[in-house]
Each structure stands twice: as C-alpha cells, then as structure tokens.
Amino acid sequence: MEEWKEIKVGDIGRVITGKTPKTSNSTYYGGNIPFLTPSDDMSVKYVRDTKKHITEEGRNSVKNATLPANAICVSCIGSDLGKVVITTKETVTNQQINSIIVDETKFDVDYIYYAMIELGKVLNFHSKTSTAVPIVNKSSFSQYAILCPPLNVQKKIGTLLSSIDRKIEANEDINNNLAA
C-alpha cells in the first residue's frame, strides 16, 4: 500500500488571498465577473453565482486576485470560517477568503476539496474557542497540513465522494420539487 503523506496547504498549489475593489468606485461593480464573499452560499460544492459581480475594470484594480475555474476557496474569518467551495469560472474573492489554485499534476481537485472541508471543521472549531473575531491569514492558512495519498488514490477517493454528492443533490432537487 502506498504511503499517505502530510502536505502543507501551501504546497498543494498557489494560495491567494482575495482583494476587494474599492467600493467607492461604482465603475468596479455591476459587471459579469463573480465576486465571492462569505455571505454567498458556501454550503454547496460549486459556486455557480454570487450576489455581487465586478467589472473588468474592477478585476484589474485588484491585480493577481483572479481565480480560475477549479480553485478551492476557504472562508477564513468569523462564524463562516472553514466553509469551502470550488469556482466554476474566473472569480474574484474578498480578503476574507483564502483560495488554492491546485497543482493538478500532483493533486486531485475533488480530493483536495473534501480534505479542505475536514480542515475547515478544525478551523471552525478553533474559532469557537476564541473571544475575538477569528481570522486565519494566508501565512497561517498555508502552514496547515492535510494527509494525501498518491494521486491515483486521490482521484479514486475524489470520484467516489463526488458521485455520492451528486446523488444527494439529485435527491434534494426531487424533494424540493415534490407537490405539497
């Protein structure tokens, strides 16, 4: 059996802390680029839409903060600390979210998503023991570690858990559409 290794979050890929375009500049808002914040629905696996959107000008104002599809976003502040979603298209987040652009030559995005959900529970537990508003900055976030098997095993685990999630989602859709 191949060995699982402890991997620091910062070694999974590029970690990016989001940035907020100046809210005083109205030309930065109202475009078609999703702007993810912890107030968006982060209870789902994939973020398909956000409450706020920014313009190309808004994106350009926060250089190096654009995430590609398949980035893993983790809320790192307050009561939402530890919530995790995956982007489905280019997205910008605010500074309350740390994201990982996964090195897909070494790691499976689905596996890392589920591992980050488990890490998110740890982060959230730590937040409950603090009297101040809990926050995990980029350098602290990057130092947390998860266990990773070899890539082929990651893919099997990610595929299995994703198929279960799809079935749960399909059942929820059916339940939500039942006649009263």
DORO-437547 format. One record per residue: x, y, z of N, C-alpha, C in turn; residue in one letter; residue number from 1; chain. Coordinates in Angstrom, 3 decimals. Each point is the difference from the previous one (the first is absolute). Layout:
N
+----------+----------+----------+----------+----------+----------+----------+----------+----------+-----+-----+-------+
:     n.px :     n.py :     n.pz :    ca.px :    ca.py :    ca.pz :     c.px :     c.py :     c.pz : res :   n : chain :
+----------+----------+----------+----------+----------+----------+----------+----------+----------+-----+-----+-------+
:        X :        Y :        Z :        X :        Y :        Z :        X :        Y :        Z :   A : NUM :     A :
...
+----------+----------+----------+----------+----------+----------+----------+----------+----------+-----+-----+-------+
***
This chain:
180
+----------+----------+----------+----------+----------+----------+----------+----------+----------+-----+-----+-------+
:     n.px :     n.py :     n.pz :    ca.px :    ca.py :    ca.pz :     c.px :     c.py :     c.pz : res :   n : chain :
+----------+----------+----------+----------+----------+----------+----------+----------+----------+-----+-----+-------+
:    0.845 :   -1.182 :    0.000 :   -0.845 :    1.182 :    0.000 :    0.889 :    1.243 :    0.000 :   M :   1 :     A :
:   -0.343 :    0.905 :   -0.875 :    0.803 :    1.215 :   -0.114 :   -0.256 :    0.914 :    1.196 :   E :   2 :     A :
:    1.012 :    0.742 :    0.346 :   -0.042 :    0.795 :    1.218 :   -0.704 :    1.341 :   -0.181 :   E :   3 :     A :
:   -0.782 :    0.351 :    1.003 :   -0.608 :    1.320 :    0.068 :    1.022 :    0.946 :    0.622 :   W :   4 :     A :
:   -0.007 :    1.240 :   -0.450 :    0.958 :    0.973 :    0.511 :   -0.731 :    1.231 :    0.523 :   K :   5 :     A :
:    0.594 :    0.606 :    1.010 :   -0.530 :    1.258 :    0.506 :    0.509 :    1.112 :   -0.923 :   E :   6 :     A :
:   -0.924 :    0.769 :   -0.545 :    0.332 :    1.059 :   -0.959 :   -0.520 :    1.329 :    0.532 :   I :   7 :     A :
:    0.851 :    1.008 :   -0.010 :   -0.443 :    1.339 :    0.397 :   -0.886 :    0.580 :   -1.095 :   K :   8 :     A :
:   -1.017 :    0.745 :    0.407 :   -0.914 :    0.628 :   -0.956 :    0.773 :    0.818 :   -1.032 :   V :   9 :     A :
:    1.032 :    0.694 :    0.447 :    0.797 :    0.825 :   -0.906 :    0.740 :   -0.788 :   -1.061 :   G :  10 :     A :
:    0.131 :   -1.325 :    0.193 :    0.680 :   -0.849 :   -0.981 :   -0.965 :   -0.654 :   -0.982 :   D :  11 :     A :
:   -1.291 :    0.203 :    0.185 :   -1.012 :   -0.587 :   -0.879 :   -0.091 :    0.777 :   -1.311 :   I :  12 :     A :
:    0.316 :    1.262 :    0.058 :   -0.084 :    0.871 :   -1.168 :    0.236 :    1.430 :    0.443 :   G :  13 :     A :
:   -0.418 :    0.928 :   -0.822 :    0.180 :    1.415 :    0.333 :   -1.134 :    0.465 :    0.909 :   R :  14 :     A :
:    0.346 :    0.577 :    1.140 :   -0.999 :    0.523 :    0.939 :   -0.146 :    1.497 :   -0.251 :   V :  15 :     A :
:   -1.243 :    0.422 :   -0.146 :   -0.299 :    1.407 :   -0.281 :   -1.020 :    0.497 :    1.016 :   I :  16 :     A :
:    0.279 :    1.158 :    0.575 :   -0.993 :    0.670 :    0.836 :   -0.718 :    1.009 :   -0.883 :   T :  17 :     A :
:   -1.317 :   -0.004 :    0.072 :   -0.783 :    0.902 :   -0.832 :    0.213 :    1.463 :    0.344 :   G :  18 :     A :
:   -0.492 :    0.846 :   -0.875 :    0.068 :    1.453 :    0.180 :   -1.324 :    0.593 :   -0.461 :   K :  19 :     A :
:   -0.426 :    1.055 :    0.676 :   -1.244 :    0.675 :   -0.360 :    0.307 :    1.265 :   -0.792 :   T :  20 :     A :
:   -0.580 :    0.125 :   -1.204 :    0.153 :    1.266 :   -0.719 :   -0.633 :    1.119 :    0.826 :   P :  21 :     A :
:    0.528 :    1.204 :   -0.107 :   -0.535 :    1.127 :    0.774 :   -1.501 :    0.112 :   -0.228 :   K :  22 :     A :
:   -0.750 :   -0.054 :    1.091 :   -1.457 :    0.076 :   -0.108 :   -0.454 :    1.411 :   -0.352 :   T :  23 :     A :
:    0.857 :    0.977 :    0.209 :   -0.354 :    1.389 :   -0.334 :    0.033 :    0.250 :   -1.510 :   S :  24 :     A :
:    0.583 :   -0.931 :   -0.759 :    0.062 :    0.154 :   -1.453 :   -1.098 :   -0.847 :   -0.643 :   N :  25 :     A :
:   -1.078 :    0.629 :   -0.383 :   -1.163 :   -0.728 :   -0.534 :    0.302 :   -0.688 :   -1.332 :   S :  26 :     A :
:    1.019 :    0.431 :   -0.712 :    0.324 :   -0.645 :   -1.284 :    0.618 :   -1.386 :    0.200 :   T :  27 :     A :
:    0.352 :   -0.342 :    1.241 :    0.568 :   -1.313 :    0.275 :   -1.067 :   -1.075 :    0.205 :   Y :  28 :     A :
:   -1.239 :    0.420 :    0.186 :   -1.057 :   -0.948 :    0.350 :   -1.102 :   -0.042 :   -1.052 :   Y :  29 :     A :
:   -0.686 :   -1.156 :   -0.046 :   -1.123 :   -0.152 :   -0.920 :    0.364 :   -0.678 :   -1.300 :   G :  30 :     A :
:    1.176 :   -0.572 :   -0.084 :    0.425 :   -0.700 :   -1.214 :   -0.447 :   -1.448 :    0.019 :   G :  31 :     A :
:    0.766 :   -0.858 :   -0.662 :   -0.398 :   -1.413 :   -0.064 :    1.028 :   -0.945 :    0.630 :   N :  32 :     A :
:    0.978 :    0.542 :    0.721 :    0.997 :   -0.836 :    0.665 :   -0.480 :   -0.261 :    1.431 :   I :  33 :     A :
:   -0.194 :   -1.282 :    0.367 :   -0.462 :   -0.307 :    1.359 :    0.966 :    0.538 :    1.054 :   P :  34 :     A :
:   -0.571 :    0.578 :    1.068 :    0.777 :    0.505 :    1.128 :   -0.488 :   -0.737 :    1.241 :   F :  35 :     A :
:    0.757 :   -1.003 :    0.414 :   -0.381 :   -0.905 :    1.076 :    0.391 :    0.568 :    1.368 :   L :  36 :     A :
:   -0.969 :   -0.004 :    0.922 :    0.242 :    0.390 :    1.389 :   -0.626 :   -1.079 :    0.901 :   T :  37 :     A :
:    0.354 :   -0.030 :    1.282 :   -0.608 :   -0.993 :    0.893 :   -1.524 :    0.115 :    0.107 :   P :  38 :     A :
:   -0.577 :    1.122 :   -0.406 :   -1.458 :    0.123 :    0.057 :   -0.689 :   -0.722 :   -1.163 :   S :  39 :     A :
:    0.769 :   -0.465 :   -0.976 :   -0.573 :   -0.820 :   -1.069 :   -0.247 :   -1.408 :    0.527 :   D :  40 :     A :
:   -0.763 :   -0.783 :   -0.752 :   -0.313 :   -1.360 :    0.419 :    1.256 :   -0.866 :   -0.128 :   D :  41 :     A :
:    0.618 :   -0.277 :    1.138 :    1.189 :   -0.842 :    0.002 :   -0.315 :   -1.371 :    0.594 :   M :  42 :     A :
:   -1.287 :   -0.382 :   -0.049 :   -0.404 :   -1.317 :    0.495 :   -0.061 :   -1.013 :   -1.136 :   S :  43 :     A :
:    0.338 :    0.433 :   -1.209 :   -0.024 :   -0.855 :   -1.183 :    1.434 :   -0.299 :   -0.414 :   V :  44 :     A :
:    0.175 :   -0.998 :   -0.845 :    1.359 :   -0.342 :   -0.447 :    0.512 :    1.018 :   -1.012 :   K :  45 :     A :
:   -0.850 :    0.359 :   -0.952 :    0.413 :    0.910 :   -1.073 :   -0.715 :    1.330 :    0.113 :   Y :  46 :     A :
:    0.753 :    1.086 :   -0.060 :   -0.610 :    1.329 :   -0.022 :   -0.302 :    0.320 :   -1.461 :   V :  47 :     A :
:   -1.291 :    0.068 :   -0.309 :   -0.418 :    0.253 :   -1.382 :   -0.374 :    1.463 :   -0.217 :   R :  48 :     A :
:   -0.359 :    0.683 :    1.089 :   -0.329 :    1.423 :   -0.096 :    0.257 :    0.654 :    1.344 :   D :  49 :     A :
:    0.145 :    1.304 :   -0.019 :    0.257 :    0.764 :    1.215 :   -0.979 :    1.161 :    0.073 :   T :  50 :     A :
:   -0.166 :    0.560 :    1.189 :   -0.900 :    1.134 :    0.177 :    0.535 :    1.246 :   -0.702 :   K :  51 :     A :
:    1.322 :    0.163 :    0.033 :    0.622 :    1.169 :   -0.620 :    0.857 :   -0.419 :   -1.178 :   K :  52 :     A :
:    0.085 :    0.905 :   -0.967 :    0.855 :   -0.208 :   -1.169 :    0.822 :    1.265 :   -0.224 :   H :  53 :     A :
:    1.192 :   -0.192 :   -0.548 :    0.844 :    1.154 :   -0.288 :    0.253 :    0.093 :   -1.502 :   I :  54 :     A :
:    0.472 :    1.159 :   -0.403 :    0.317 :    0.247 :   -1.405 :    1.452 :   -0.389 :   -0.273 :   T :  55 :     A :
:    0.365 :    0.028 :   -1.263 :    1.393 :   -0.233 :   -0.388 :    0.901 :    1.041 :    0.657 :   E :  56 :     A :
:   -0.478 :    1.234 :    0.057 :    0.756 :    1.069 :    0.654 :    0.189 :   -0.311 :    1.495 :   E :  57 :     A :
:   -1.046 :   -0.532 :    0.633 :    0.094 :   -0.391 :    1.401 :    1.000 :   -1.123 :    0.205 :   G :  58 :     A :
:   -0.016 :   -0.969 :   -0.905 :    0.955 :   -1.112 :    0.080 :    1.431 :    0.516 :   -0.158 :   R :  59 :     A :
:    0.203 :    0.910 :   -0.950 :    1.337 :    0.543 :   -0.234 :    0.506 :    0.806 :    1.188 :   N :  60 :     A :
:   -0.929 :    0.509 :    0.823 :    0.411 :    0.809 :    1.160 :    0.540 :   -0.858 :    1.143 :   S :  61 :     A :
:   -0.261 :   -1.289 :   -0.050 :    0.492 :   -0.920 :    1.031 :    0.908 :   -1.040 :   -0.667 :   V :  62 :     A :
:    1.097 :    0.463 :   -0.500 :    0.950 :   -0.835 :   -0.756 :    0.316 :   -1.304 :    0.725 :   K :  63 :     A :
:    0.166 :   -1.036 :   -0.791 :    0.392 :   -1.327 :    0.491 :   -0.994 :   -0.628 :    0.974 :   N :  64 :     A :
:   -1.253 :    0.426 :   -0.062 :   -1.003 :   -0.565 :    0.900 :   -1.059 :   -0.807 :   -0.750 :   A :  65 :     A :
:    0.148 :   -0.149 :   -1.312 :   -0.977 :   -0.761 :   -0.769 :    0.293 :   -1.486 :    0.109 :   T :  66 :     A :
:   -1.025 :   -0.749 :    0.323 :    0.117 :   -1.450 :    0.112 :   -0.546 :   -0.655 :   -1.250 :   L :  67 :     A :
:    0.607 :   -1.075 :   -0.457 :   -0.555 :   -0.745 :   -1.131 :   -1.112 :   -0.933 :    0.484 :   P :  68 :     A :
:   -0.667 :   -0.650 :   -0.932 :   -0.923 :   -1.082 :    0.369 :    0.808 :   -1.068 :    0.734 :   A :  69 :     A :
:   -0.650 :   -0.692 :    0.905 :    0.587 :   -1.080 :    0.805 :    0.924 :    0.469 :    1.114 :   N :  70 :     A :
:   -0.052 :    1.275 :    0.354 :    0.725 :    0.459 :    1.186 :   -0.845 :   -0.357 :    1.220 :   A :  71 :     A :
:    0.661 :   -0.344 :    1.079 :   -0.690 :   -0.358 :    1.233 :    0.058 :    1.200 :    0.937 :   I :  72 :     A :
:   -1.168 :    0.496 :    0.384 :   -0.116 :    1.206 :    0.821 :   -0.428 :   -0.375 :    1.415 :   C :  73 :     A :
:    0.715 :    0.535 :    0.999 :   -0.281 :   -0.304 :    1.397 :   -0.218 :    1.304 :    0.755 :   V :  74 :     A :
:   -1.172 :    0.127 :    0.614 :   -0.292 :    1.175 :    0.817 :    0.876 :   -0.054 :    1.242 :   S :  75 :     A :
:    0.687 :    1.104 :    0.274 :    0.996 :   -0.004 :    1.085 :   -0.255 :    1.062 :    1.061 :   C :  76 :     A :
:   -1.287 :    0.329 :    0.230 :   -0.302 :    0.985 :    1.041 :   -1.378 :   -0.262 :    0.599 :   I :  77 :     A :
:   -0.126 :    0.330 :    1.266 :   -1.295 :    0.029 :    0.674 :   -0.735 :   -1.318 :    0.077 :   G :  78 :     A :
:   -1.316 :    0.100 :    0.101 :   -0.837 :   -1.187 :    0.177 :   -0.039 :   -0.868 :   -1.253 :   S :  79 :     A :
:    0.388 :    0.558 :   -1.143 :    0.029 :   -0.772 :   -1.247 :    1.348 :   -0.674 :   -0.223 :   D :  80 :     A :
:    0.904 :    0.125 :    0.963 :    1.341 :   -0.542 :   -0.145 :   -0.061 :   -1.495 :   -0.304 :   L :  81 :     A :
:    0.709 :   -0.407 :   -1.051 :    0.080 :   -1.411 :   -0.350 :   -0.941 :   -0.459 :   -1.085 :   G :  82 :     A :
:   -0.864 :    0.876 :   -0.507 :   -0.887 :   -0.405 :   -1.093 :    0.812 :   -0.057 :   -1.290 :   K :  83 :     A :
:   -0.326 :   -0.983 :   -0.860 :    0.815 :   -0.279 :   -1.174 :   -0.877 :   -0.125 :   -1.247 :   V :  84 :     A :
:    0.443 :    0.605 :   -1.104 :   -0.655 :   -0.162 :   -1.301 :    1.065 :   -0.076 :   -1.091 :   V :  85 :     A :
:   -0.430 :   -0.471 :   -1.171 :    0.866 :   -0.041 :   -1.176 :   -0.578 :    0.959 :   -1.034 :   I :  86 :     A :
:    0.869 :    0.802 :   -0.613 :   -0.460 :    0.919 :   -1.045 :   -0.318 :   -0.775 :   -1.275 :   T :  87 :     A :
:   -0.960 :    0.512 :   -0.772 :   -0.358 :   -0.626 :   -1.275 :    0.426 :    0.857 :   -1.194 :   T :  88 :     A :
:    0.417 :    1.216 :    0.288 :    0.497 :    0.912 :   -1.036 :    0.897 :    1.023 :    0.677 :   K :  89 :     A :
:    0.630 :    0.858 :   -0.789 :    0.862 :    1.026 :    0.588 :   -0.789 :    0.784 :    1.044 :   E :  90 :     A :
:    0.594 :    0.136 :    1.170 :   -0.665 :    0.612 :    1.153 :    1.008 :    0.830 :    0.769 :   T :  91 :     A :
:   -0.475 :    1.053 :    0.651 :    0.803 :    0.776 :    0.933 :   -0.681 :   -0.148 :    1.360 :   V :  92 :     A :
:    0.803 :   -0.090 :    1.069 :   -0.567 :   -0.094 :    1.343 :    0.437 :    1.199 :    0.820 :   T :  93 :     A :
:   -0.672 :    0.197 :    1.118 :    0.459 :    1.055 :    0.910 :    1.105 :   -0.552 :    0.900 :   N :  94 :     A :
:    0.558 :    0.862 :    0.825 :    1.157 :   -0.358 :    0.814 :   -0.330 :   -0.954 :    1.142 :   Q :  95 :     A :
:   -1.266 :   -0.330 :    0.184 :   -0.386 :   -0.952 :    1.045 :    0.117 :   -1.445 :   -0.486 :   Q :  96 :     A :
:    0.417 :   -0.167 :   -1.243 :    0.089 :   -1.332 :   -0.585 :    1.425 :   -0.244 :   -0.498 :   I :  97 :     A :
:    0.547 :   -1.139 :    0.412 :    1.262 :   -0.483 :   -0.547 :   -0.343 :   -1.100 :   -0.990 :   N :  98 :     A :
:    0.655 :    0.010 :   -1.139 :   -0.296 :   -0.975 :   -1.045 :    1.257 :   -0.740 :   -0.413 :   S :  99 :     A :
:   -0.203 :   -1.206 :   -0.503 :    1.107 :   -0.815 :   -0.488 :   -0.229 :   -0.279 :   -1.476 :   I : 100 :     A :
:    0.972 :    0.387 :   -0.816 :    0.006 :   -0.427 :   -1.402 :    0.822 :   -1.285 :    0.016 :   I : 101 :     A :
:   -0.694 :   -1.112 :   -0.056 :    0.587 :   -1.318 :    0.208 :    0.953 :   -0.362 :   -1.142 :   V : 102 :     A :
:    1.162 :   -0.525 :    0.362 :    0.935 :   -0.553 :   -0.983 :   -0.559 :   -1.365 :   -0.394 :   D : 103 :     A :
:   -0.718 :   -0.033 :   -1.123 :   -0.714 :   -1.205 :   -0.401 :    0.913 :   -1.097 :   -0.538 :   E : 104 :     A :
:    1.298 :    0.272 :   -0.115 :    0.938 :   -1.067 :   -0.367 :    0.339 :   -0.856 :    1.221 :   T : 105 :     A :
:   -0.267 :    0.527 :    1.195 :    0.333 :   -0.717 :    1.236 :   -1.202 :   -0.303 :    0.880 :   K : 106 :     A :
:   -1.093 :    0.773 :   -0.197 :   -1.149 :   -0.126 :    0.897 :   -1.306 :    0.007 :   -0.781 :   F : 107 :     A :
:   -0.985 :   -0.725 :    0.525 :   -1.334 :   -0.055 :   -0.594 :   -0.884 :    1.061 :    0.658 :   D : 108 :     A :
:   -0.624 :    0.855 :   -0.808 :   -0.812 :    1.099 :    0.523 :   -1.118 :   -0.518 :    0.907 :   V : 109 :     A :
:   -0.683 :   -1.049 :   -0.417 :   -1.096 :   -0.528 :    0.829 :    0.525 :   -0.516 :    1.338 :   D : 110 :     A :
:    1.093 :   -0.737 :   -0.022 :    0.564 :   -0.499 :    1.257 :    0.381 :    1.162 :    0.918 :   Y : 111 :     A :
:    0.666 :    0.999 :   -0.570 :    0.430 :    1.153 :    0.804 :   -1.220 :    0.734 :    0.555 :   I : 112 :     A :
:   -1.064 :    0.123 :   -0.791 :   -1.234 :    0.626 :    0.491 :   -0.488 :   -0.710 :    1.269 :   Y : 113 :     A :
:   -0.107 :   -1.327 :   -0.057 :   -0.515 :   -0.743 :    1.159 :    0.981 :    0.077 :    1.178 :   Y : 114 :     A :
:    1.299 :   -0.013 :   -0.280 :    0.989 :    0.151 :    1.080 :   -0.119 :    1.384 :    0.630 :   A : 115 :     A :
:   -0.266 :    1.027 :   -0.816 :   -0.140 :    1.358 :    0.535 :   -1.282 :    0.138 :    0.817 :   M : 116 :     A :
:   -1.038 :   -0.743 :   -0.337 :   -1.213 :    0.008 :    0.827 :    0.354 :   -0.510 :    1.402 :   I : 117 :     A :
:    0.788 :   -1.060 :    0.069 :    0.411 :   -0.531 :    1.303 :    0.889 :    1.002 :    0.728 :   E : 118 :     A :
:    0.930 :    0.621 :   -0.710 :    0.842 :    1.027 :    0.614 :   -0.863 :    1.181 :    0.445 :   L : 119 :     A :
:   -1.008 :    0.335 :   -0.808 :   -0.917 :    1.090 :    0.341 :   -0.698 :   -0.233 :    1.327 :   G : 120 :     A :
:   -0.329 :   -1.256 :    0.304 :   -0.621 :   -0.324 :    1.292 :    0.965 :    0.292 :    1.143 :   K : 121 :     A :
:    1.273 :   -0.283 :   -0.217 :    1.024 :    0.292 :    1.010 :    0.113 :    1.515 :    0.185 :   V : 122 :     A :
:    0.069 :    0.723 :   -1.117 :    0.091 :    1.460 :    0.070 :   -1.203 :    0.572 :    0.740 :   L : 123 :     A :
:   -1.190 :   -0.500 :   -0.315 :   -1.211 :    0.506 :    0.625 :   -0.011 :   -0.317 :    1.492 :   N : 124 :     A :
:    0.457 :   -1.177 :    0.377 :    0.069 :   -0.358 :    1.417 :    0.932 :    0.957 :    0.738 :   F : 125 :     A :
:    1.155 :    0.279 :   -0.590 :    0.943 :    0.931 :    0.621 :   -0.637 :    1.380 :    0.168 :   H : 126 :     A :
:   -0.837 :    0.379 :   -0.958 :   -0.634 :    1.319 :    0.069 :   -0.969 :    0.084 :    1.179 :   S : 127 :     A :
:   -0.574 :   -1.115 :    0.389 :   -0.986 :   -0.008 :    1.100 :    0.674 :    0.181 :    1.360 :   K : 128 :     A :
:    1.308 :   -0.241 :    0.052 :    0.705 :    0.112 :    1.265 :    0.614 :    1.379 :    0.201 :   T : 129 :     A :
:   -0.225 :    0.891 :   -0.960 :    0.578 :    1.345 :    0.075 :   -1.075 :    1.008 :    0.372 :   S : 130 :     A :
:    0.378 :    1.012 :    0.764 :   -0.959 :    1.046 :    0.355 :   -0.003 :    1.106 :   -1.053 :   T : 131 :     A :
:    1.087 :    0.150 :   -0.724 :    0.078 :    1.009 :   -1.064 :   -0.593 :   -0.583 :   -1.277 :   A : 132 :     A :
:   -0.208 :    0.851 :   -1.004 :   -0.471 :   -0.490 :   -1.298 :    1.135 :   -0.835 :   -0.595 :   V : 133 :     A :
:   -0.246 :   -1.293 :   -0.198 :    1.066 :   -0.858 :   -0.500 :    0.341 :    0.306 :   -1.454 :   P : 134 :     A :
:    1.284 :   -0.038 :   -0.300 :    0.455 :    0.211 :   -1.372 :    1.247 :   -0.840 :   -0.225 :   I : 135 :     A :
:    0.082 :   -0.614 :   -1.163 :    1.171 :   -0.785 :   -0.379 :    0.623 :    0.702 :   -1.199 :   V : 136 :     A :
:    1.190 :    0.561 :    0.189 :    0.644 :    0.707 :   -1.105 :    0.664 :   -0.994 :   -0.957 :   N : 137 :     A :
:    0.474 :    0.518 :   -1.125 :    0.569 :   -0.839 :   -1.052 :    1.179 :   -0.830 :    0.499 :   K : 138 :     A :
:    0.898 :    0.606 :    0.771 :    1.179 :   -0.756 :    0.439 :   -0.389 :   -1.116 :    0.971 :   S : 139 :     A :
:   -0.927 :    0.260 :    0.915 :   -0.475 :   -1.061 :    0.906 :   -0.734 :   -1.085 :   -0.774 :   S : 140 :     A :
:   -0.876 :    0.416 :   -0.897 :   -0.772 :   -0.926 :   -0.826 :    0.941 :   -0.929 :   -0.765 :   F : 141 :     A :
:    1.045 :    0.569 :   -0.577 :    0.950 :   -0.773 :   -0.814 :    0.765 :   -1.034 :    0.813 :   S : 142 :     A :
:    0.080 :    0.188 :    1.318 :    0.767 :   -0.908 :    0.859 :   -0.818 :   -1.196 :    0.510 :   Q : 143 :     A :
:   -1.342 :    0.093 :   -0.088 :   -0.813 :   -1.144 :    0.406 :    0.338 :   -1.177 :   -0.906 :   Y : 144 :     A :
:   -0.205 :   -1.211 :    0.505 :    0.347 :   -1.186 :   -0.780 :   -1.192 :   -0.946 :   -0.117 :   A : 145 :     A :
:   -0.008 :   -0.740 :   -1.096 :   -0.998 :   -1.045 :   -0.233 :    0.755 :   -1.271 :   -0.396 :   I : 146 :     A :
:   -0.672 :   -1.138 :    0.109 :    0.597 :   -1.253 :   -0.446 :   -0.383 :   -0.264 :   -1.442 :   L : 147 :     A :
:    0.978 :   -0.377 :   -0.804 :   -0.241 :   -0.275 :   -1.419 :    0.592 :   -1.347 :   -0.392 :   C : 148 :     A :
:   -0.816 :   -0.806 :   -0.652 :    0.534 :   -1.234 :   -0.585 :    0.610 :    0.335 :   -1.369 :   P : 149 :     A :
:    0.539 :   -0.972 :   -0.693 :    0.474 :    0.248 :   -1.371 :   -1.156 :    0.479 :   -0.885 :   P : 150 :     A :
:    0.340 :    0.673 :   -1.096 :   -0.997 :    0.634 :   -0.878 :   -1.066 :   -0.981 :   -0.485 :   L : 151 :     A :
:    0.395 :   -1.216 :   -0.378 :   -1.014 :   -0.945 :   -0.502 :   -1.033 :   -0.344 :    1.074 :   N : 152 :     A :
:    0.429 :   -0.064 :    1.251 :   -0.927 :   -0.280 :    1.106 :   -0.855 :    1.238 :    0.281 :   V : 153 :     A :
:    0.613 :    1.186 :   -0.067 :   -0.777 :    1.242 :    0.153 :   -1.143 :    0.029 :   -0.998 :   Q : 154 :     A :
:    0.296 :   -0.344 :   -1.258 :   -1.025 :    0.036 :   -1.058 :   -1.135 :   -0.976 :    0.296 :   K : 155 :     A :
:    0.336 :   -1.191 :    0.484 :   -1.038 :   -0.983 :    0.334 :   -0.885 :    0.510 :    1.130 :   K : 156 :     A :
:    0.616 :    0.549 :    1.034 :   -0.759 :    0.526 :    1.141 :   -0.858 :    1.185 :   -0.434 :   I : 157 :     A :
:    0.590 :    0.924 :   -0.750 :   -0.734 :    1.176 :   -0.478 :   -1.181 :   -0.379 :   -0.871 :   G : 158 :     A :
:    0.202 :   -0.981 :   -0.885 :   -1.073 :   -0.453 :   -0.887 :   -1.130 :   -0.644 :    0.800 :   T : 159 :     A :
:    0.351 :   -0.839 :    0.960 :   -1.014 :   -0.677 :    0.815 :   -0.829 :    1.008 :    0.804 :   L : 160 :     A :
:    0.684 :    0.910 :    0.701 :   -0.726 :    0.981 :    0.816 :   -0.831 :    0.944 :   -0.872 :   L : 161 :     A :
:    0.508 :    0.348 :   -1.168 :   -0.759 :    0.871 :   -0.914 :   -1.257 :   -0.692 :   -0.499 :   S : 162 :     A :
:    0.089 :   -1.299 :   -0.272 :   -1.192 :   -0.710 :   -0.479 :   -1.067 :   -0.051 :    1.094 :   S : 163 :     A :
:    0.427 :   -0.158 :    1.240 :   -0.957 :    0.023 :    1.117 :   -0.642 :    1.384 :    0.111 :   I : 164 :     A :
:    0.820 :    1.047 :   -0.113 :   -0.541 :    1.371 :    0.050 :   -1.013 :    0.251 :   -1.116 :   D : 165 :     A :
:    0.288 :   -0.508 :   -1.206 :   -0.940 :    0.192 :   -1.123 :   -1.334 :   -0.691 :    0.294 :   R : 166 :     A :
:    0.050 :   -1.182 :    0.602 :   -1.238 :   -0.709 :    0.346 :   -0.778 :    0.756 :    1.074 :   K : 167 :     A :
:    0.700 :    0.527 :    0.984 :   -0.658 :    0.792 :    1.039 :   -0.662 :    1.234 :   -0.622 :   I : 168 :     A :
:    0.722 :    0.669 :   -0.886 :   -0.537 :    1.191 :   -0.664 :   -1.231 :   -0.338 :   -0.838 :   E : 169 :     A :
:    0.050 :   -1.121 :   -0.718 :   -1.150 :   -0.421 :   -0.810 :   -1.202 :   -0.289 :    0.894 :   A : 170 :     A :
:    0.219 :   -0.661 :    1.131 :   -1.095 :   -0.283 :    0.928 :   -0.569 :    1.282 :    0.590 :   N : 171 :     A :
:    0.874 :    0.949 :    0.329 :   -0.485 :    1.285 :    0.527 :   -0.834 :    0.732 :   -1.050 :   E : 172 :     A :
:    0.421 :   -0.062 :   -1.265 :   -0.777 :    0.627 :   -1.071 :   -1.379 :   -0.643 :   -0.106 :   D : 173 :     A :
:   -0.051 :   -1.315 :    0.082 :   -1.281 :   -0.709 :   -0.056 :   -0.874 :    0.430 :    1.172 :   I : 174 :     A :
:    0.579 :    0.001 :    1.199 :   -0.759 :    0.390 :    1.195 :   -0.509 :    1.433 :   -0.082 :   N : 175 :     A :
:    0.800 :    0.884 :   -0.533 :   -0.387 :    1.403 :   -0.121 :   -1.110 :    0.222 :   -1.023 :   N : 176 :     A :
:   -0.193 :   -0.963 :   -0.889 :   -1.011 :    0.148 :   -1.040 :   -1.240 :   -0.860 :    0.240 :   N : 177 :     A :
:   -0.085 :   -0.636 :    1.154 :   -1.186 :   -0.794 :    0.311 :   -1.196 :    0.927 :    0.244 :   L : 178 :     A :
:   -1.142 :   -0.441 :   -0.455 :   -1.220 :    0.786 :    0.226 :   -0.345 :   -0.026 :    1.481 :   A : 179 :     A :
:   -0.496 :    1.118 :    0.479 :   -0.338 :    0.091 :    1.435 :   -1.311 :   -0.682 :    0.297 :   A : 180 :     A :
+----------+----------+----------+----------+----------+----------+----------+----------+----------+-----+-----+-------+
***
